[in-house]
Every structure is written in C-alpha cells, then in structure tokens.
Amino acid sequence: MRSLKWRAVDLRKRGWSYNIIAARLGVSKSTLSHWLRGIPYEPNKTVIERIRLGPARAAASKERRRSQQILLFRAQGRKGLGKLSARDLRLLGLGVYLGEGSKVDESVRIVNADPAVAKIAMQWLRRSCGVPERNFVITVHAYPDLSSGASIRYWSRVTGVPRRQFEPVQIDRRVDKSAKKRRRLPYGTAHMKVYSRGDPRFGVALHRRIMGWLDAVQGQLAGVV
C-alpha cells in the first residue's frame, strides 16, 4: 500500500488528475484524497487538454446515448404496433383528414407539406375510400424562388400521381413569409384533391361519407378524457 501511495504522490506532482491516477493504480478517489491532501497540484498539458475537450466529449457522449435511445424506442414501437389492418388505415386516414382535410366546401382535399403525411393520405384515399387513380388532381403551392418543375416531380414521386394530373403550380408571392419558413418547405405544399370526373361517388357523396365517418368517431369519443 505504501508503494502505491508514493506512486500516487509522484503522479500527482507530475500533474495528473485524481481520475487518471485512480484508473492507473486501481485506488479509490477517496483514498487518493487522503493520501494527496496538501500536495501542490498543477495540471499537466495532457490533463489541460482533456479538460478543454471535456464539454465536447460529454456532448458527443450525450448525443450518442440519445441516438441509441431513439433507435431503441422506435424499434420497440414498430414491433409493438404489429401489422396495420384495413380498419386501422381507415382510422389513421380519418385522423389526417380531421387535421388537414377540407370540411366546409363539400370537396375532398387534403393539404400538407410533409411527405410522410401525404403518403398516408394517398394510401387512405386509394384503399379506404376506393378512389381511382384518374380522379386524383394535385396542385402545388410554392414560393417564387422554388422550381415549379422540381416541385411537381417531387410530389409526383411522393404521391404516385402522374405529373399530367398536376395543375399549374400556384406561386405564393406574399412578402411576409420568412426565409426560415421557406427553407422548411423546399418543395412547397401539396393540395391533394379528388375530382368526380363524372362519377358522383367521388364528388360530394365521398365528402359527405367522410364527414359521416368523422361524426361517428367524434361522437363515440365525446366526453372521453
């Protein structure tokens, strides 16, 4: 034990920290505190560099733990959800329509700038509402500095709707829109619409059916906290 103490004293005089000495000698920091009380201490270059890099290393370590937790919880979420049923998709799509769909003019339209939400909306319209491909029409609303062609190509890939079924891009020329918001919408906003094309099932009738589904959901949840 005495030899360990003298080695600890020597390391301390050479500018090493308690953490490093404890790791090298296998001695607790409480023991070192007793042994090294009163020993002058000036950190050496290596310790100073470790101190300088400490916050960055701590931040990087924290970010690694955060990323690992995100991956873990998302994997658990995917496993716990299981396979979506047709009813699950119908309810999921109704949630999207409740938040993003047209409710007052008796036309079926969903507006969103998030490609994940747009994909859910289109799957719902196709599979739950039975809308044929020819009945889809999309209008992109974008800022003047965006490429209309690139925006249409992007939303065509996201939605699976052919470019020929896109209406001319609507340019938002309002000057009160911040540059930050423009960056958040690099391809504009997709207005996904259903036209009847002469088939009344996909005009006003479809909108009223959707509103009936929403009435049923909201009615059953009324008063539920």
C-alpha positions as CSV (number, residue, x, y, z in Angstrom):
1,M,0.0,0.0,0.0
2,R,2.9,2.3,0.9
3,S,4.4,1.9,-2.6
4,L,1.0,2.7,-4.2
5,K,0.9,5.9,-2.1
6,W,4.3,7.0,-3.2
7,R,3.4,6.3,-6.8
8,A,0.2,8.3,-6.4
9,V,2.2,11.2,-4.9
10,D,4.6,11.1,-7.8
11,L,1.8,11.1,-10.4
12,R,0.1,14.0,-8.6
13,K,3.3,16.0,-8.6
14,R,3.6,15.4,-12.3
15,G,0.2,17.0,-12.8
16,W,-2.1,14.0,-13.2
17,S,-5.7,14.3,-12.0
18,Y,-7.4,12.1,-9.4
19,N,-9.4,10.3,-12.2
20,I,-6.3,9.3,-14.1
21,I,-4.3,8.3,-11.0
22,A,-7.2,6.2,-9.7
23,A,-7.6,4.5,-13.0
24,R,-3.9,3.7,-13.3
25,L,-3.4,2.5,-9.7
26,G,-6.8,0.9,-9.1
27,V,-7.2,3.1,-6.0
28,S,-10.4,4.9,-5.0
29,K,-10.6,8.7,-5.2
30,S,-11.4,8.9,-1.5
31,T,-8.2,7.1,-0.7
32,L,-6.3,9.4,-3.0
33,S,-7.9,12.4,-1.3
34,H,-6.5,11.2,2.0
35,W,-3.0,10.5,0.6
36,L,-2.6,13.6,-1.6
37,R,-4.0,16.2,0.8
38,G,-1.6,19.1,0.8
39,I,0.3,18.0,-2.3
40,P,0.7,21.1,-4.7
41,Y,-1.2,20.4,-8.0
42,E,-0.7,22.0,-11.4
43,P,-2.4,20.0,-14.2
44,N,0.0,18.9,-17.0
45,K,-0.6,19.5,-20.7
46,T,-2.5,16.3,-21.2
47,V,-4.9,17.0,-18.3
48,I,-5.4,20.5,-19.5
49,E,-6.3,19.2,-23.0
50,R,-8.7,16.7,-21.5
51,I,-10.4,19.5,-19.5
52,R,-10.6,21.6,-22.7
53,L,-12.2,18.8,-24.7
54,G,-14.4,17.6,-21.8
55,P,-17.6,19.5,-22.7
56,A,-17.4,18.5,-26.4
57,R,-16.8,14.9,-25.4
58,A,-19.6,15.0,-22.9
59,A,-21.9,16.5,-25.5
60,A,-20.9,13.8,-28.0
61,S,-21.5,11.1,-25.5
62,K,-24.9,12.5,-24.6
63,E,-25.9,12.7,-28.3
64,R,-24.8,9.0,-28.8
65,R,-26.9,7.9,-25.9
66,R,-29.8,10.0,-27.2
67,S,-29.5,8.4,-30.7
68,Q,-29.3,4.9,-29.2
69,Q,-32.5,5.6,-27.1
70,I,-34.3,6.9,-30.2
71,L,-33.4,3.8,-32.2
72,L,-34.4,1.5,-29.3
73,F,-37.8,3.1,-28.7
74,R,-38.6,3.3,-32.3
75,A,-37.8,-0.4,-32.8
76,Q,-40.0,-1.2,-29.8
77,G,-42.7,0.9,-31.2
78,R,-42.6,-0.8,-34.6
79,K,-42.6,-4.2,-33.0
80,G,-45.4,-3.4,-30.6
81,L,-47.7,-1.9,-33.3
82,G,-47.8,-5.0,-35.5
83,K,-49.4,-5.1,-38.9
84,L,-52.0,-2.4,-39.8
85,S,-55.5,-3.7,-40.7
86,A,-57.8,-2.1,-43.1
87,R,-59.7,-0.6,-40.2
88,D,-56.5,0.8,-38.7
89,L,-55.8,2.6,-42.0
90,R,-59.3,4.0,-42.2
91,L,-59.0,5.5,-38.7
92,L,-55.5,6.7,-39.3
93,G,-56.6,8.4,-42.5
94,L,-59.6,10.0,-40.7
95,G,-57.1,11.5,-38.2
96,V,-55.2,13.0,-41.1
97,Y,-58.4,14.3,-42.7
98,L,-59.6,15.7,-39.4
99,G,-56.5,17.8,-39.1
100,E,-55.6,18.5,-42.7
101,G,-58.7,17.9,-44.9
102,S,-61.4,20.2,-46.3
103,K,-64.6,20.1,-44.3
104,V,-66.8,23.0,-45.4
105,D,-67.0,23.2,-49.2
106,E,-68.0,19.6,-49.9
107,S,-64.9,18.8,-51.9
108,V,-62.3,16.2,-50.9
109,R,-59.0,17.9,-50.4
110,I,-56.0,17.3,-48.1
111,V,-53.2,19.9,-47.7
112,N,-49.8,19.1,-46.3
113,A,-46.1,19.7,-46.8
114,D,-44.9,16.5,-45.0
115,P,-44.2,13.7,-47.5
116,A,-44.9,11.0,-44.8
117,V,-48.4,12.5,-44.1
118,A,-49.0,12.9,-47.9
119,K,-48.2,9.2,-48.4
120,I,-50.6,8.2,-45.6
121,A,-53.3,10.4,-47.1
122,M,-52.9,8.9,-50.6
123,Q,-53.0,5.3,-49.3
124,W,-56.1,6.2,-47.3
125,L,-57.9,7.7,-50.3
126,R,-57.0,4.8,-52.5
127,R,-57.6,1.9,-50.2
128,S,-60.1,3.1,-47.7
129,C,-62.1,5.5,-49.9
130,G,-61.7,3.5,-53.1
131,V,-60.7,6.5,-55.2
132,P,-59.5,5.5,-58.7
133,E,-56.2,6.9,-60.0
134,R,-57.8,9.0,-62.7
135,N,-59.7,11.0,-60.1
136,F,-56.7,12.5,-58.3
137,V,-55.6,16.0,-59.0
138,I,-52.7,17.8,-57.2
139,T,-51.9,21.5,-57.0
140,V,-48.6,22.5,-55.5
141,H,-48.4,25.9,-53.7
142,A,-44.8,27.1,-53.7
143,Y,-42.7,30.2,-53.2
144,P,-41.3,32.2,-56.2
145,D,-37.7,31.0,-55.6
146,L,-38.7,27.3,-56.0
147,S,-38.5,25.4,-59.2
148,S,-42.0,24.5,-60.3
149,G,-40.8,21.5,-62.3
150,A,-38.8,20.2,-59.4
151,S,-41.7,20.6,-57.0
152,I,-44.1,18.7,-59.3
153,R,-41.6,15.9,-59.9
154,Y,-41.0,15.6,-56.1
155,W,-44.7,15.4,-55.2
156,S,-45.4,13.1,-58.1
157,R,-42.8,10.6,-56.6
158,V,-44.3,11.0,-53.1
159,T,-47.9,10.6,-54.1
160,G,-47.6,8.3,-57.0
161,V,-49.8,10.6,-59.1
162,P,-48.6,11.2,-62.7
163,R,-47.4,14.6,-63.5
164,R,-50.1,15.0,-66.1
165,Q,-52.6,15.1,-63.3
166,F,-50.9,18.1,-61.7
167,E,-52.4,21.6,-62.1
168,P,-50.1,24.6,-62.7
169,V,-48.1,25.5,-59.6
170,Q,-49.6,28.3,-57.5
171,I,-47.0,30.8,-56.5
172,D,-47.2,32.4,-53.1
173,R,-45.9,35.9,-53.6
174,R,-46.7,37.3,-50.1
175,V,-43.8,39.3,-48.8
176,D,-44.5,38.5,-45.1
177,K,-43.2,34.9,-45.4
178,S,-39.9,34.4,-43.6
179,A,-36.9,32.8,-45.1
180,K,-37.0,30.3,-42.3
181,K,-40.4,29.1,-43.4
182,R,-39.3,28.9,-47.0
183,R,-36.5,26.6,-46.0
184,R,-38.9,24.4,-44.2
185,L,-41.0,24.0,-47.4
186,P,-38.3,23.2,-50.0
187,Y,-40.9,21.7,-52.4
188,G,-43.9,23.7,-51.4
189,T,-47.2,22.4,-50.1
190,A,-49.3,19.6,-51.9
191,H,-53.0,20.1,-52.2
192,M,-54.3,16.6,-52.9
193,K,-57.7,16.7,-54.4
194,V,-60.3,14.2,-55.6
195,Y,-62.4,15.2,-58.6
196,S,-65.6,13.2,-59.5
197,R,-64.8,13.0,-63.3
198,G,-68.4,12.4,-63.9
199,D,-68.7,9.7,-61.2
200,P,-70.9,11.0,-58.3
201,R,-69.4,8.5,-55.9
202,F,-66.2,10.5,-55.8
203,G,-67.6,14.0,-55.6
204,V,-69.9,15.5,-53.0
205,A,-71.0,12.0,-52.0
206,L,-67.5,11.0,-50.9
207,H,-67.0,14.1,-48.9
208,R,-70.3,13.6,-47.1
209,R,-69.3,9.9,-46.4
210,I,-66.0,11.1,-44.9
211,M,-67.8,13.6,-42.8
212,G,-70.1,10.9,-41.6
213,W,-67.1,8.8,-40.5
214,L,-65.7,11.8,-38.6
215,D,-69.1,12.3,-37.0
216,A,-69.1,8.7,-35.8
217,V,-65.6,8.9,-34.4
218,Q,-66.1,12.2,-32.6
219,G,-69.5,11.1,-31.3
220,Q,-68.0,8.0,-29.8
221,L,-65.2,9.9,-28.2
222,A,-67.4,12.8,-26.9
223,G,-66.9,13.2,-23.2
224,V,-63.8,10.8,-23.1
225,V,-60.9,12.5,-21.3
